Amino acid sequence: MRDSRECIHETITFMT
């Protein structure tokens, strides 16, 4: 599994 930070970072990038 990936790190939570990586998942969050991807989500932020997707939303931005």
FENRAMO-V143027 format. One record per backbone hydrogen bond with DSSP energy under -1.0 kcal/mol. NH is the residue of the N-H (numbers start at 1). CO is the residue of the C=O. Records with the same first field share a line. If there is no record, write none. Layout:
NH=CO ; CO
//
This chain:
7=3
8=4
9=5
10=6
11=7
12=8
13=9
14=10
15=11
16=12
//
